Amino acid sequence: MDIISHPTPHHVLVEKPLYTTATDCKKVIDAAAKRPNVLVQVGLEYRYMPSTAKLIDLVKDGVLGRVKMVSIREHRFPFLVKVNNWNRYAGRTLVEKFCHFFDLMRLFAGANTVRVMRLVALT
């Protein structure tokens, strides 16, 4: 957070999660609000994948009509080993993957999430 309040303005690209508590996150948001010319952004790179960027353009251009529901399914291998296994202790799938999905859903729908549904198979 010191970089946001630094006397010399710096744009800040933050890795997820922005913070691990709502209180600390609000401190960052409040500090950033005091510097409207400084961009503070969480790096959510899924939106820049070529196929996703194309879909975002189609949605923004109205080619697909009004988006009323978004469903995202990703088939992937388990988490790859990372330095000190940080991803196994930092919120797991909720932080590692869902933040990207919610970012995309907000972009596609042009609105915040209203309702969430989960389907689980235990077999």
Contacts in CASP RR format, 6 or more apart in sequence:
PFRMAT RR
TARGET T0000
AUTHOR 0000-0000-0000
METHOD contacts of the structure
MODEL  1
MDIISHPTPHHVLVEKPLYTTATDCKKVIDAAAKRPNVLVQVGLEYRYMP
STAKLIDLVKDGVLGRVKMVSIREHRFPFLVKVNNWNRYAGRTLVEKFCH
FFDLMRLFAGANTVRVMRLVALT
1 27 0 8 1.000
1 28 0 8 1.000
1 31 0 8 1.000
3 10 0 8 1.000
3 12 0 8 1.000
4 10 0 8 1.000
4 12 0 8 1.000
4 28 0 8 1.000
4 31 0 8 1.000
4 32 0 8 1.000
4 35 0 8 1.000
4 38 0 8 1.000
4 40 0 8 1.000
5 31 0 8 1.000
5 34 0 8 1.000
5 35 0 8 1.000
9 35 0 8 1.000
9 37 0 8 1.000
9 38 0 8 1.000
10 38 0 8 1.000
11 38 0 8 1.000
11 39 0 8 1.000
11 40 0 8 1.000
11 41 0 8 1.000
12 38 0 8 1.000
12 39 0 8 1.000
12 40 0 8 1.000
12 41 0 8 1.000
13 41 0 8 1.000
13 43 0 8 1.000
14 40 0 8 1.000
14 41 0 8 1.000
14 42 0 8 1.000
14 43 0 8 1.000
15 42 0 8 1.000
15 43 0 8 1.000
16 42 0 8 1.000
16 43 0 8 1.000
16 44 0 8 1.000
16 95 0 8 1.000
16 99 0 8 1.000
17 42 0 8 1.000
17 90 0 8 1.000
17 91 0 8 1.000
17 95 0 8 1.000
17 99 0 8 1.000
18 25 0 8 1.000
18 28 0 8 1.000
18 42 0 8 1.000
19 25 0 8 1.000
19 27 0 8 1.000
19 28 0 8 1.000
20 90 0 8 1.000
28 40 0 8 1.000
32 38 0 8 1.000
32 40 0 8 1.000
42 99 0 8 1.000
44 99 0 8 1.000
44 100 0 8 1.000
44 103 0 8 1.000
45 100 0 8 1.000
46 52 0 8 1.000
46 100 0 8 1.000
46 101 0 8 1.000
46 103 0 8 1.000
46 104 0 8 1.000
47 53 0 8 1.000
47 56 0 8 1.000
47 103 0 8 1.000
47 104 0 8 1.000
47 107 0 8 1.000
52 104 0 8 1.000
55 108 0 8 1.000
56 107 0 8 1.000
56 108 0 8 1.000
58 64 0 8 1.000
59 65 0 8 1.000
59 67 0 8 1.000
59 107 0 8 1.000
59 108 0 8 1.000
67 108 0 8 1.000
67 109 0 8 1.000
67 110 0 8 1.000
68 109 0 8 1.000
70 104 0 8 1.000
70 105 0 8 1.000
70 108 0 8 1.000
70 109 0 8 1.000
72 101 0 8 1.000
72 104 0 8 1.000
72 105 0 8 1.000
74 97 0 8 1.000
74 101 0 8 1.000
79 87 0 8 1.000
79 88 0 8 1.000
79 96 0 8 1.000
87 96 0 8 1.000
90 96 0 8 1.000
102 113 0 8 1.000
105 113 0 8 1.000
106 112 0 8 1.000
106 113 0 8 1.000
END
